[in-house]
Structures are given as structure tokens and as C-alpha cells.
Amino acid sequence: MGNSAEIDLERSSSEKGPKTPPGDAHAPYLDPSIMEEDYEGKPTEEELKTLRRVPGRLPAVAYLICVVEFCERASYYGVQPLIANYVNRPLPEGGNGYGAPPEGTQQTAGALGMGTVTANAVTQSFSMLAYALPMLFGWLADVKTGRFSLICWGVAVFGVAHVLMVAAGAKDLLAAGTAKIPYFLSVYILSIGAAMFKPNVSPLLLDQMTTTVPKVITLGSGERVIQDPESTTERVMLWFYLLINLGGFMGVATSYSEKYVGWWLAFLIPLLLYLPLPLLLWFLYKRLILHPPGGSDLGNVFRVLGICLRRGGVAKFGRHGFWDLAKPSHIAAAGLNIKTHWNDEFVDDVRRTFQATGIFCFFPIQYINDNGLGAAANFLSTMLTTNGVPNDVINNFNSLSIIAMAPVLNYGLYPLLRRFNIHYGPVARITTGLAMSSLGGAGYAILNYYAYQQSPCGEYGSSDCQIGTGVAPISIWWMAIPFAVGGISELFVNVPAYGIAYSRAPINMRGLVSALNLFNTAIAYAIGLACSSVITDPYLTWDFGGPAIAGGVCTIIFYFTFRHIDKEEFALSQNKDYHLKMEGTVSVVGENELNKSSNRPAPIAENEEMMISQKQ
């Protein structure tokens, strides 16, 4: 058996999964052989330390891909906030028959009247699929279809979903109670389309960057600067995430439409926003840099994890020597006949990636406090006085706070702290964000407590209360505070966490980093789905209060677990090849001394540093 193991090891140790297809090539800034050679304008070590770094010119197709993302996110977020009201609330009595309540009342738009438990289950399962399935579709794009093809298929699926959803707003179907069939079909088809689209657009965008090596140039002012591919990537990704959050504001238009016109218009607007997508993709097709499928390391990652668990058991996970169990050399020494398609360093790459992404384990509690457990925030909003404001429009303060505060932090607070030599490291920033999200969760709990106290239906205020006005005399605008606090907490948490993960995980493991990130976001929705039976009256106060308390405890645990990273990042920031500022994606794109690996991904998998925001 020992001999056969050695034969298998010798044959397979060179098979590392991804390959470079004929005619394809790696990006220069991820190819050490190119970066180490001389080329025109290559900066010296002194210039790397002293010259200012500036982004290169963005190609026109990059802006068009950002428009594609805006159209998709706008059509998605035009629909997503409406699910809870459509499923939870019944058709309003005295309304226009299309779901809009009578004017001058505090009623909420509704359709199916299936209650809070079912509404929560639908909203959470929809979002869970939208975040769990991208792992599968991202792998499929790398291995079989390529990114652009899968994006096109996702857009086609999106179109079917939007047409079905418009049909679910028909007056006759709503009156007969049969709208649930096209509606539920459309919701889950939409989640599949979003999952096909989500993992492929930002990597496709990064593939188009033509600034591929650092180069010294002279500006019109006479200043000599370094045109930096990482700064170029940061610039285009900031545009990308700005348009994501602008797309999120389409929920304002659809919320007012459901409130004052009806579901048919609320669902028609996302369809109209979707319509430019096929034309844009057709126009872009022959103008894009497209990498053919070249394979993915994700399959081998799961095989490595399976061997480690099989040989070491769950109890040994993360302990010293756990990952060594999957190394070909260790397998051969143990005399086992286990076929491997990787080398010892690949296993070390997997280990380093799991260590670099340990921060993501704290994301579910932050995300729950940011938006409320399940659809609890929506149910709270139905208990408050709206005076004509749609109850599901208030969550847009989350995106608004991000758009307003991002420049304040990036161009105000962080540069000011650096000017005074105050080291506000990534772990300190994430700790701040976790604490803020916990405070936001406490804010929801306090509002819900007083809503129960003052509602004419007491602790059953969100259960279609028909007594008096049906709502507590508390303005819905108070909910803007915890929504905004949660949005600002994302700026402190997401960007530094992803910066640490992508700059420290080996460059061939970026697909795994994205997969782990998506998986942790899906966990937050899975928790909301599992808690559906208690996300209802009279438990809503504790639905907010419990996660807020847990978030406070996790904030303390997080800081003492990861605070050593701040010291390491400060030391590394003094090096010429590592300038992570935690404000965008700088030092996330290329190689540095922490993320080097001799195992190269296929070119199609090089730009999978994505998901700086869960809203993507």
C-alpha cells in the first residue's frame, strides 16, 4: 500500500486544479516573472516609497459594466423590500383592489395576508438562496461556462421572474387569492437569477482594467507619480459600490407605488429597470476582455477539508496539525492510498485562507443587528404612525447613511488620524463597527418596546391590528436612526475585514475567500429563517434585544481575539509593497509578502476579490 500511495502522490502532486487555457494569460501584476523584469517607467524602490500613487484611466466598458450592475441591483432592490408586506398583510379594506390602502389611513399595503411567520420565512429563504447559490454559480463560471455566459443566463432568468411578478399584481388574481402562485414562482426564480449574476459581475469588471503594472508618469502639473493598478482597481470598485447603493434606492419608488397605486406599478418599475440589461450585454460582448473557463480550486479545497475531517475529526478542526493531514507528503508517510490533485503548499494556502477569513465568523451577528433578525424590522414598522409614508421605505436610510458617510470617513476622519499619527487599525475599526451595530440592534428593541406599550393592540400590534388607528402614536421616522447606525457600521466592518482577508489569503484562494464571505451572509439569513416561528408577536422586542446583547458580547470577544493584527498591519504598512489603508481595495489586488503562493489560479479566477458590501 505504501508503494501505491507514493505512485499516486508522484502522479498527482503536479495536478493543482486550474490551468491556463491556450491563448489566455495572467495579469502582469499577479505574474512575478513580469513584475521582476525591467520595463519602461518601472518605479525604483525609492520611488515606491516617496511618490504618490494615482489611478489610471478607466476604460469606457468599465463604466458600462457599472451601469449593468446598477440596472440589476435596482431591479432586485425594487422588489426585495416589498416581499414582507405582500405576503404578510391582507388586501386593505376599502383600498383600490390593487393592494394600495385607502388614502388618509394608517393601513399598510398588502396582498396575500399570510401572516408574519410565513412572510419572514419567504423573505429569509429568498435572501439565503441569493447568497448561498453564488458559490455554486461562481464555480460553474470558472470551470464550465465563463463569466459572461453565466451573466447572460442570469439576466434571462431575471426577465422571467419580473414578468411573473408583474402578473402577480393583477387585480383579478389578487381578489381571487390566486396571486400567490405566480408570485412565489417569481420570488424564487429571481433569487436564482441574482445568484447567477452576483459572483461574476465584479470580477468581469476587474478583468477590463488596462493599467496592469506600476508605472512612473508625469502629470500636466509636472508632478511625478506612480500610476498604480491597485489604485485603478480601487477607483473603479468605489464607482461600482456607489452604483450598487444608488440602485438600492429604487425601493423608494416601488414602496410609494405599492402605497399609493398598487402592486402592478411597484412590480412594473423593476421590470422597466431590467429592460436595458439585454441590450447593454449585447453591446458589450465584443468589446470585453473575456477569460475562458480554466478550472477552479474550490473543488480541491473541499477535498482537502474532507480528508482533514475524515482523518482528524471535527474536534481537531483548527488545531495544530489539522491541515497537515491532507498534505500529500503526510498521506504518503502514513501509507494511505488517497489520490490527491494538489501539493503540500496548496494545503498551506487553504490553511492560511481559513485563518485570514476567521473575521468573517462575526459577520452574521453584525448583519442581524444591522437589519434586524429576519423581517422583524418590517413588522415593527407596521406598528408605527406613517402619516402617508410607506412603511418599507424607511430601510433606505441604511444605504443613504453609507453614501453620506463613506466620503466623510475616507477623506476626512482617516486622513486626519494619519496626519496626527494616530494608528486606527483594521481591528479597531471593525470593533467600532460591531459595537455600533449592537447599539443599532438595541435601538430597534427600545422602539419595539414602546410600540408594544402604546399600540391599541398591545403586544400584538404587528398582527393586522384593527382597533382605532391600528398603530402606536410613534413616528416611523424614529426607525431611521437604527437603520442609519447599522449602515455606518458596515463601513467600519466590511472594508477593513475584506482588506485583511484578500491581502493575507494566498492569491490563488480568492474564490474561497468570496465563498466563505457569501456563506457567512447566508448563515445570517438561515438564522432568520430558522427563527421564523418566533419572529412574530409578542416576541419582537426580544427578537431585537437578544441579538443586540449577543453582538455586544461578540464585540469584546472579537477585539481580544484579533487585536494582534493591528500591530502586524502597522508594521507591514511601513514596507514598500504593502500600503493597505482600509479605505477601498488598495493592496487587495496584487501580491504582497503575506499572500504570495507558488500555486497560480487560472486567469479567470484572478479577480475574485469581491463582496466589499453584502448589498452587491
VOGU-3710 file (C-alpha; in Angstrom, 3 decimals, decimal comma):
1> mgnsaeidle> 0,000/0,000/0,000  2,887/2,359/0,741  4,255/1,957/-2,805  0,894/2,698/-4,459  0,491/5,779/-2,293  3,866/7,015/-3,454  2,880/6,369/-7,099  -0,392/8,275/-6,662  1,427/11,082/-4,888  4,064/11,365/-7,592
11> rsssekgpkt> 1,480/11,378/-10,364  -0,916/13,849/-8,823  1,204/16,301/-6,874  1,643/18,375/-10,026  -2,105/18,461/-10,715  -3,209/21,597/-8,908  -6,617/22,093/-10,495  -6,791/25,324/-12,506  -4,859/25,611/-15,760  -4,129/28,485/-18,131
21> ppgdahapyl> -6,100/27,786/-21,333  -4,315/28,297/-24,671  -4,326/31,960/-25,687  -5,069/33,188/-22,144  -2,590/34,866/-19,799  -2,203/36,014/-16,216  -2,467/39,682/-15,319  1,055/41,168/-15,104  0,659/42,381/-11,519  -0,014/38,778/-10,461
31> dpsimeedye> 2,839/37,335/-12,543  6,130/37,564/-10,609  8,191/36,914/-13,758  6,810/40,103/-15,336  6,869/42,233/-12,209  10,526/41,383/-11,525  11,657/42,276/-15,066  12,564/45,770/-16,192  10,005/47,690/-18,223  9,584/51,296/-19,291
41> gkpteeelkt> 8,575/53,505/-16,376  9,167/50,860/-13,686  9,448/52,648/-10,312  12,568/52,228/-8,211  12,380/51,245/-4,541  12,887/54,882/-3,584  10,086/55,996/-5,908  7,774/53,326/-4,475  8,340/54,824/-1,031  8,079/58,503/-1,907
51> lrrvpgrlpa> 5,884/59,076/-4,974  2,134/59,494/-4,756  0,045/56,690/-6,276  -2,729/57,602/-8,683  -5,284/55,537/-10,608  -5,001/55,012/-14,352  -7,665/55,869/-16,890  -10,749/53,666/-16,698  -11,877/52,120/-19,985  -15,360/53,039/-21,215
61> vaylicvvef> -16,563/49,445/-20,882  -15,857/49,631/-17,138  -18,453/52,377/-16,741  -20,938/50,390/-18,824  -20,453/47,326/-16,613  -21,178/49,586/-13,627  -24,403/50,614/-15,391  -25,231/46,916/-15,881  -24,761/46,379/-12,145  -26,934/49,411/-11,376
71> cerasyygvq> -29,786/48,101/-13,561  -29,622/44,642/-11,988  -29,376/45,870/-8,397  -32,091/48,480/-8,967  -34,474/45,835/-10,323  -33,534/43,490/-7,441  -33,860/46,050/-4,648  -37,017/47,424/-6,226  -38,585/44,041/-5,405  -36,816/42,747/-2,292
81> plianyvnrp> -38,199/45,219/0,317  -41,789/44,597/-0,827  -41,878/40,860/-0,124  -42,793/41,141/3,566  -45,780/43,450/3,013  -47,066/41,448/0,028  -47,022/38,146/1,912  -47,809/39,368/5,436  -50,643/41,876/5,052  -54,092/41,216/3,537
91> lpeggngyga> -55,629/43,337/0,791  -56,580/46,581/2,602  -60,294/47,038/3,192  -61,601/49,989/1,224  -58,498/50,061/-0,976  -58,347/50,194/-4,752  -58,113/46,409/-5,197  -54,509/46,550/-6,396  -53,105/46,388/-2,850  -52,938/50,111/-2,055
101> ppegtqqtag> -54,703/51,148/1,189  -57,364/53,885/1,262  -55,928/57,400/1,463  -55,739/59,116/4,835  -55,435/55,890/6,853  -52,524/54,263/8,662  -53,043/50,985/6,822  -50,208/49,201/5,066  -50,240/47,849/1,522  -50,892/44,115/1,387
111> algmgtvtan> -51,920/41,202/-0,797  -51,816/37,623/0,498  -52,458/38,107/4,237  -50,463/35,001/5,217  -49,098/36,489/8,453  -45,690/37,361/9,885  -44,336/33,809/10,247  -44,862/32,937/6,574  -43,689/36,368/5,438  -40,464/36,006/7,411
121> avtqsfsmla> -39,874/32,510/6,021  -40,281/33,766/2,453  -38,051/36,826/2,846  -35,277/34,898/4,580  -35,320/31,880/2,254  -35,257/34,251/-0,747  -32,178/36,074/0,548  -30,491/32,899/1,780  -30,681/31,388/-1,719  -29,402/34,624/-3,250
131> yalpmlfgwl> -26,279/34,374/-1,053  -25,755/30,615/-0,858  -26,091/29,722/-4,554  -23,390/32,142/-5,860  -20,786/29,723/-4,530  -22,101/27,108/-6,977  -22,532/29,510/-9,899  -19,122/31,123/-9,355  -17,530/27,680/-9,535  -19,594/26,842/-12,635
141> advktgrfsl> -18,391/30,008/-14,397  -14,730/29,216/-13,642  -14,973/25,584/-14,711  -17,603/25,346/-17,462  -19,248/28,468/-18,858  -17,094/31,531/-18,324  -18,408/34,641/-16,580  -20,142/36,456/-19,406  -22,251/33,459/-20,458  -23,500/32,895/-16,921
151> icwgvavfgv> -24,283/36,601/-16,521  -26,409/36,399/-19,687  -28,238/33,327/-18,393  -28,818/35,097/-15,087  -30,305/38,096/-16,881  -32,632/35,777/-18,840  -33,799/34,149/-15,596  -34,293/37,626/-14,108  -36,566/38,552/-17,008  -38,834/35,547/-16,451
161> ahvlmvaaga> -39,073/36,415/-12,746  -40,036/40,046/-13,375  -42,739/39,143/-15,901  -44,295/36,656/-13,455  -44,135/39,235/-10,683  -45,991/41,840/-12,730  -48,671/39,209/-13,361  -48,936/38,705/-9,567  -50,069/42,334/-9,290  -53,171/41,763/-11,436
171> kdllaagtak> -56,383/42,880/-9,736  -58,346/39,733/-10,590  -55,656/37,406/-9,208  -55,384/39,447/-6,012  -59,164/39,393/-5,499  -59,393/35,638/-6,141  -56,450/34,837/-3,845  -54,572/33,063/-6,659  -51,738/35,608/-6,998  -49,561/33,527/-4,677
181> ipyflsvyil> -48,688/31,006/-7,446  -47,029/33,447/-9,902  -45,654/35,487/-7,004  -43,838/32,696/-5,189  -42,519/31,346/-8,502  -41,196/34,804/-9,372  -39,547/35,334/-5,977  -37,517/32,136/-6,046  -36,696/32,393/-9,754  -35,435/35,910/-9,026
191> sigaamfkpn> -33,170/34,618/-6,240  -31,636/32,087/-8,661  -31,076/34,776/-11,308  -29,440/37,053/-8,734  -27,191/34,188/-7,608  -26,061/33,618/-11,202  -25,319/37,308/-11,652  -23,818/38,197/-8,267  -20,435/36,337/-8,255  -19,489/37,177/-11,846
201> vspllldqmt> -20,011/40,891/-12,438  -17,327/42,490/-10,271  -14,610/40,009/-11,396  -15,640/40,716/-15,015  -15,269/44,419/-14,278  -11,767/43,954/-12,845  -10,772/41,897/-15,889  -11,196/45,046/-18,003  -8,556/47,103/-16,178  -5,800/48,036/-18,625
211> ttvpkvitlg> -3,440/49,568/-16,057  -1,555/46,356/-15,336  1,845/47,359/-13,894  3,005/50,236/-11,656  4,496/52,930/-13,874  6,030/56,349/-13,180  4,338/59,099/-15,196  4,486/62,896/-15,154  1,235/64,795/-14,695  0,391/68,006/-16,521
221> sgerviqdpe> 1,369/69,902/-13,358  4,872/68,452/-13,592  4,419/66,138/-10,589  5,899/62,666/-10,978  3,525/59,981/-9,684  3,080/56,211/-9,849  0,162/55,052/-12,000  -0,841/52,116/-9,828  -3,048/49,158/-10,909  -4,286/48,752/-7,339
231> sttervmlwf> -5,336/52,413/-7,143  -7,086/51,971/-10,500  -8,959/48,977/-9,107  -9,887/50,950/-6,006  -11,279/53,762/-8,158  -13,455/51,506/-10,309  -14,699/49,489/-7,322  -15,729/52,638/-5,463  -17,789/53,625/-8,524  -19,170/50,097/-8,583
241> yllinlggfm> -20,326/50,150/-4,952  -21,689/53,673/-5,261  -23,981/52,497/-8,077  -24,970/49,435/-6,025  -26,199/51,704/-3,237  -27,872/54,077/-5,700  -29,630/51,044/-7,183  -30,790/50,189/-3,684  -32,781/53,435/-3,640  -35,212/52,058/-6,211
251> gvatsyseky> -37,012/50,617/-3,212  -38,207/54,173/-2,517  -40,056/54,390/-5,842  -41,569/50,914/-5,541  -42,592/51,456/-1,902  -44,509/54,630/-2,766  -46,031/52,834/-5,754  -47,406/49,994/-3,624  -48,748/52,501/-1,089  -50,499/54,888/-3,488
261> vgwwlaflip> -51,071/52,981/-6,778  -50,773/49,248/-6,208  -48,640/46,211/-6,781  -48,837/46,312/-10,559  -46,806/49,545/-10,730  -44,496/48,506/-7,883  -43,554/45,393/-9,884  -43,565/47,123/-13,295  -40,842/49,615/-12,295  -38,218/46,857/-11,627
271> lllylplpll> -39,158/45,250/-14,966  -38,564/48,567/-16,752  -35,207/48,948/-14,983  -34,316/45,438/-16,095  -35,080/46,012/-19,806  -31,771/47,800/-20,689  -29,751/44,807/-19,470  -30,046/42,540/-22,555  -29,199/45,462/-24,854  -26,203/46,514/-22,750
281> lwflykrlil> -24,839/42,965/-22,673  -25,294/42,617/-26,439  -23,387/45,875/-26,964  -20,586/44,885/-24,563  -19,994/41,332/-25,792  -17,354/42,013/-28,457  -15,780/44,880/-26,503  -14,895/42,963/-23,340  -11,761/41,138/-22,226  -13,142/37,652/-21,565
291> hppggsdlgn> -11,198/34,807/-19,972  -12,207/31,266/-20,982  -13,027/28,711/-18,263  -9,803/27,430/-16,746  -10,866/25,449/-13,697  -11,325/26,280/-10,039  -9,533/25,420/-6,821  -12,801/25,232/-4,867  -13,264/21,533/-5,624  -9,810/20,706/-4,281
301> vfrvlgiclr> -10,430/22,915/-1,239  -13,465/20,831/-0,306  -11,494/17,637/-0,920  -8,707/18,883/1,373  -11,242/19,786/4,053  -12,945/16,393/3,672  -9,674/14,472/4,118  -8,755/16,542/7,195  -12,161/15,957/8,795  -12,154/12,280/7,895
311> rggvakfgrh> -8,697/11,695/9,336  -8,763/14,153/12,249  -12,444/14,535/13,123  -14,412/17,694/13,780  -12,909/18,108/17,258  -9,456/18,727/15,785  -10,605/21,454/13,364  -8,295/24,449/13,573  -5,880/22,755/15,964  -2,185/22,291/15,311
321> gfwdlakpsh> -1,559/19,649/12,671  -5,171/19,508/11,447  -4,378/20,726/7,920  -1,217/18,610/7,641  -3,451/15,552/7,384  -4,298/16,466/3,763  -0,732/17,080/2,609  0,427/14,533/0,018  3,692/14,050/1,908  1,804/13,287/5,135
331> iaaaglnikt> -0,588/10,922/3,335  2,343/9,070/1,747  4,181/8,824/5,071  1,051/7,308/6,634  0,923/4,689/3,852  -2,560/5,708/2,717  -3,790/5,276/-0,846  -5,586/8,623/-1,195  -5,388/10,278/-4,581  -4,550/13,976/-4,402
341> hwndefvddv> -4,597/16,734/-7,011  -2,533/19,253/-5,061  0,842/19,747/-3,418  1,817/20,452/0,179  1,862/24,216/-0,354  -1,715/24,145/-1,644  -2,824/22,746/1,725  -0,884/25,521/3,453  -2,707/28,002/1,183  -6,068/26,615/2,346
351> rrtfqatgif> -4,976/26,850/5,984  -3,818/30,460/5,552  -7,120/31,354/3,886  -9,245/29,977/6,720  -7,057/31,861/9,188  -7,349/35,105/7,188  -11,140/34,800/6,961  -11,762/33,986/10,625  -13,024/37,551/10,962  -15,998/36,635/8,758
361> cffpiqyind> -17,363/34,417/11,544  -18,525/37,577/13,297  -20,423/38,882/10,265  -23,753/37,098/10,859  -24,379/38,798/14,222  -23,367/42,183/12,772  -25,659/41,732/9,798  -28,569/40,642/12,015  -28,182/43,730/14,220  -27,729/45,908/11,141
371> nglgaaanfl> -31,056/44,919/9,547  -32,959/43,220/12,363  -33,455/39,487/12,861  -35,321/38,144/9,847  -38,081/40,532/8,778  -38,628/41,822/12,329  -37,785/45,412/11,336  -40,546/45,383/8,719  -43,042/44,029/11,258  -42,026/46,777/13,723
381> stmlttngvp> -42,627/49,411/11,029  -46,244/48,259/10,600  -46,919/49,247/14,246  -45,760/52,869/13,879  -47,513/56,008/12,642  -46,667/56,595/8,981  -48,852/59,586/8,015  -48,619/58,632/4,359  -45,041/57,290/4,345  -44,760/53,686/3,098
391> ndvinnfnsl> -43,604/51,551/5,986  -40,990/49,730/3,882  -39,315/52,902/2,579  -37,556/53,656/5,844  -34,906/50,950/5,397  -33,364/53,086/2,638  -31,672/55,081/5,385  -29,235/52,169/5,548  -27,956/52,870/2,009  -28,274/56,638/2,443
401> siiamapvln> -26,042/56,597/5,510  -23,396/54,619/3,603  -23,392/57,067/0,683  -23,226/60,074/3,048  -20,590/58,752/5,460  -18,161/56,982/3,096  -16,525/60,219/1,883  -16,514/61,620/5,436  -14,509/58,630/6,636  -12,272/58,211/3,585
411> yglypllrrf> -11,448/61,881/3,015  -11,985/63,290/6,496  -11,584/61,071/9,546  -8,978/58,563/8,327  -6,574/61,100/6,736  -6,922/63,307/9,844  -5,958/60,415/12,109  -2,962/59,605/9,903  -1,876/63,254/9,964  -1,740/63,127/13,755
421> nihygpvari> -0,008/59,692/13,661  -2,953/58,026/15,395  -2,992/54,360/14,413  -6,618/53,344/13,964  -6,046/49,835/12,685  -8,442/47,481/10,908  -9,347/45,508/14,034  -10,069/48,713/15,965  -12,310/49,850/13,102  -14,140/46,524/12,917
431> ttglamsslg> -14,609/46,586/16,706  -16,141/50,054/16,350  -18,494/48,752/13,669  -19,555/45,717/15,692  -20,280/47,937/18,698  -22,296/50,339/16,527  -24,365/47,512/15,038  -25,133/46,269/18,568  -26,277/49,760/19,526  -28,460/49,805/16,413
441> gagyailnyy> -29,991/46,484/17,471  -30,674/47,950/20,931  -32,353/50,920/19,224  -34,767/48,589/17,415  -35,513/46,818/20,727  -36,298/50,089/22,525  -38,583/51,263/19,717  -40,411/47,944/19,697  -40,823/48,023/23,481  -42,562/51,407/23,325
451> ayqqspcgey> -44,567/50,371/20,244  -45,975/47,446/22,235  -46,643/49,742/25,196  -48,586/52,301/23,134  -50,212/50,155/20,432  -54,016/49,790/20,712  -53,425/46,033/20,298  -50,584/45,873/22,853  -48,095/43,068/22,233  -49,982/42,017/19,098
461> gssdcqigtg> -49,596/45,339/17,309  -47,997/43,919/14,174  -50,711/41,289/13,682  -53,059/43,341/11,460  -54,373/45,472/14,332  -57,879/46,805/13,576  -58,509/48,731/16,835  -58,551/52,528/16,456  -55,870/53,690/14,053  -54,197/50,282/14,383
471> vapisiwwma> -50,795/51,835/15,166  -48,868/53,306/18,090  -48,537/57,115/18,240  -44,796/56,882/17,480  -43,455/58,242/14,192  -41,924/55,706/11,825  -39,062/58,169/11,232  -37,527/57,065/14,557  -36,567/53,862/12,760  -34,200/55,881/10,558
481> ipfavggise> -31,768/56,053/13,493  -31,024/52,326/13,928  -31,089/51,815/10,145  -28,513/54,601/9,681  -26,355/53,392/12,572  -26,361/49,921/11,021  -25,354/51,316/7,622  -22,446/53,288/9,087  -21,332/50,179/10,980  -20,917/48,415/7,609
491> lfvnvpaygi> -18,298/50,998/6,596  -16,271/50,226/9,715  -16,683/46,456/9,385  -16,826/45,390/5,748  -13,996/47,227/4,014  -11,305/46,540/6,677  -12,364/42,904/7,060  -12,230/42,210/3,336  -8,969/44,124/3,072  -7,393/41,869/5,682
501> aysrapinmr> -8,800/38,717/4,107  -7,832/39,452/0,499  -4,409/40,885/1,309  -3,448/37,961/3,573  -5,085/34,967/1,895  -2,984/33,440/-0,916  -3,817/34,948/-4,298  -4,991/31,581/-5,654  -7,606/31,392/-2,872  -9,661/34,492/-3,674
511> glvsalnlfn> -12,571/32,394/-4,867  -12,534/30,639/-1,477  -12,474/33,994/0,342  -15,548/35,116/-1,612  -17,259/31,784/-0,979  -16,635/31,989/2,791  -17,913/35,551/2,848  -21,087/34,638/0,964  -21,550/31,612/3,188  -21,438/33,733/6,352
521> taiayaigla> -24,009/36,151/4,931  -26,201/33,178/4,012  -25,852/31,973/7,631  -27,381/35,248/8,853  -30,410/34,616/6,653  -30,528/30,942/7,659  -30,695/32,040/11,298  -33,553/34,395/10,413  -35,314/31,561/8,584  -34,826/29,141/11,498
531> cssvitdpyl> -36,308/31,716/13,888  -39,441/32,304/11,774  -41,792/30,841/14,398  -40,698/33,424/16,996  -40,340/36,452/14,699  -43,902/37,425/15,431  -45,972/38,981/18,210  -45,450/39,038/21,157  -41,717/38,217/20,843  -40,456/41,049/18,624
541> twdfggpaia> -38,789/43,045/21,406  -36,543/40,112/22,250  -36,002/39,398/18,557  -34,092/42,683/18,573  -32,781/42,656/22,131  -31,302/39,146/22,075  -29,029/39,742/19,051  -28,034/43,155/20,451  -26,813/41,527/23,667  -25,064/38,768/21,694
551> ggvctiifyf> -23,476/41,418/19,474  -22,077/43,258/22,486  -20,510/40,058/23,823  -19,117/39,159/20,380  -17,596/42,645/20,054  -15,481/42,058/23,168  -14,517/38,535/22,090  -13,591/39,776/18,613  -11,284/42,521/19,865  -9,286/40,316/22,224
561> tfrhidkeef> -9,088/37,528/19,607  -7,782/39,611/16,705  -6,158/42,720/18,218  -2,681/41,403/17,337  -3,482/42,037/13,653  -3,438/45,811/14,233  0,209/45,675/15,305  1,114/43,452/12,354  -0,696/45,731/9,865  1,095/48,792/11,290
571> alsqnkdyhl> 4,487/47,123/10,841  3,631/45,959/7,328  2,391/49,418/6,339  5,988/50,643/6,557  7,009/48,280/3,711  7,219/49,439/0,074  4,945/46,706/-1,292  2,187/46,891/1,306  0,141/50,069/1,691  -3,237/48,879/2,982
581> kmegtvsvvg> -5,255/51,941/4,055  -8,569/50,173/4,649  -10,461/52,715/2,559  -11,041/50,701/-0,613  -9,309/47,829/-2,343  -5,692/49,064/-2,376  -3,206/46,238/-1,647  -6,005/43,767/-2,154  -5,335/43,188/-5,832  -1,666/42,334/-6,297
591> enelnkssnr> 0,853/40,230/-4,435  2,464/41,208/-1,156  4,653/39,340/1,280  1,656/37,769/3,023  -0,374/36,466/0,097  2,337/35,027/-2,142  1,946/31,470/-3,365  3,651/29,312/-5,979  0,239/27,843/-6,874  -1,285/30,038/-9,547
601> papiaeneem> -5,014/30,286/-10,210  -6,371/30,157/-13,739  -6,547/33,687/-15,238  -10,354/33,629/-14,964  -10,063/33,231/-11,183  -7,561/36,037/-10,529  -10,047/38,862/-9,946  -12,412/37,238/-7,484  -11,837/39,808/-4,743  -15,453/40,859/-4,454
611> misqkq> -18,241/41,422/-1,936  -16,980/44,512/-0,105  -20,658/45,045/0,654  -23,390/42,488/1,255  -25,599/44,681/-0,937  -23,696/43,544/-4,010
//
